[in-house]
């Protein structure tokens, strides 16, 4: 998977800001033309000091925690009802070609929002 073009990156940043402002996960899904999206909503910046640390933590959690549910047999990727439990992992594992990561912080810098768009 490669990074999406700059216009997709910029759009994903704006999308994360719009979702943060409205406090609605996936509130602007497909605004950037993505086919799938992972969100890390309303994280406290005291939890992770930088945007990179927050992104790394969310990606690790989305991959490892949800993969464990699949490999243990607790959740089945072929069952629609299990998607809400393992969808982030399935998106990351999917056949997408490019990815964009957008992050937004509140004016006071205390809260953040992360969107990862898959194209």
C-alpha positions in Angstrom: 0.0 0.0 0.0 1.3 3.5 -0.9 0.4 6.9 0.4 -2.5 8.6 -1.4 -1.8 11.8 -3.4 -1.5 15.1 -1.6 -5.0 16.2 -2.3 -6.4 13.0 -0.7 -4.1 13.6 2.4 -5.4 17.2 2.6 -9.0 16.1 2.2 -8.5 13.5 4.9 -7.2 16.1 7.3 -10.2 18.3 6.7 -12.5 15.3 7.0 -11.0 14.5 10.5 -11.6 18.1 11.5 -15.2 18.0 10.3 -15.8 14.8 12.2 -14.1 16.2 15.3 -16.3 19.4 15.1 -19.5 17.4 14.8 -18.3 14.6 17.2 -19.5 12.0 14.8 -17.4 9.0 13.7 -17.5 8.4 10.0 -19.6 11.5 9.7 -18.0 12.5 6.5 -17.3 9.1 5.2 -16.6 9.0 1.4 -16.1 12.8 1.3 -12.6 12.2 -0.1 -13.6 9.3 -2.3 -12.4 6.6 0.0 -13.8 3.1 -0.1 -13.1 2.3 3.6 -12.2 4.2 6.7 -10.9 3.6 10.2 -11.4 6.3 12.8 -9.8 7.1 16.1 -12.3 9.5 17.6 -12.0 11.9 20.5 -8.7 10.9 21.9 -7.1 12.9 24.7 -3.8 14.4 23.7 -2.6 13.6 27.2 -2.9 10.0 26.2 -0.2 10.4 23.4 1.9 13.5 23.2 2.1 13.8 19.4 -0.1 13.1 16.4 2.4 10.5 15.3 2.3 8.7 18.7 -1.5 8.7 18.6 -1.6 7.4 15.1 0.9 4.6 15.9 -1.1 3.6 19.0 -4.4 3.5 17.1 -3.0 1.5 14.2 -1.3 -0.9 16.5 -4.5 -1.4 18.5 -6.7 -1.7 15.4 -4.4 -4.3 13.9 -3.3 -6.4 16.9 -6.5 -6.4 19.0 -8.9 -7.1 16.1 -6.5 -9.6 14.5 -6.5 -11.5 17.8 -10.3 -11.8 17.7 -10.0 -13.4 14.2 -7.1 -15.7 14.9 -8.7 -16.9 18.1 -11.9 -17.8 16.3 -13.9 -15.4 18.5 -14.9 -13.4 15.4 -15.4 -14.5 11.8 -14.5 -12.2 8.9 -17.2 -13.9 6.8 -20.0 -13.0 9.3 -21.6 -9.6 8.7 -22.5 -9.3 12.3 -18.8 -9.6 13.3 -17.7 -6.7 11.1 -18.2 -4.0 13.8 -15.7 -5.9 16.0 -13.0 -6.5 13.4 -13.7 -4.0 10.6 -10.6 -1.9 11.3 -8.4 -5.0 10.9 -10.2 -6.1 7.8 -9.8 -2.6 6.2 -6.1 -2.6 7.0 -5.7 -6.2 5.6 -7.8 -5.4 2.5 -6.8 -5.0 -1.1 -6.7 -1.3 -1.1 -3.9 0.4 -3.2 -3.4 3.7 -1.3 -4.0 5.2 2.2 -4.3 8.7 3.6 -4.1 9.6 7.3 -5.8 12.7 8.6 -5.6 14.1 12.1 -7.2 17.1 13.7 -6.9 18.7 17.1 -9.2 21.0 19.0 -8.2 24.6 19.3 -6.9 24.0 22.8 -5.0 21.0 21.6 -6.5 18.7 24.3 -8.5 16.4 22.0 -7.8 14.8 18.7 -9.5 12.9 15.9 -7.9 10.5 13.5 -9.2 9.2 10.1 -7.4 6.7 8.0 -8.9 6.5 4.5 -8.4 3.6 2.1 -8.6 4.0 -1.6 
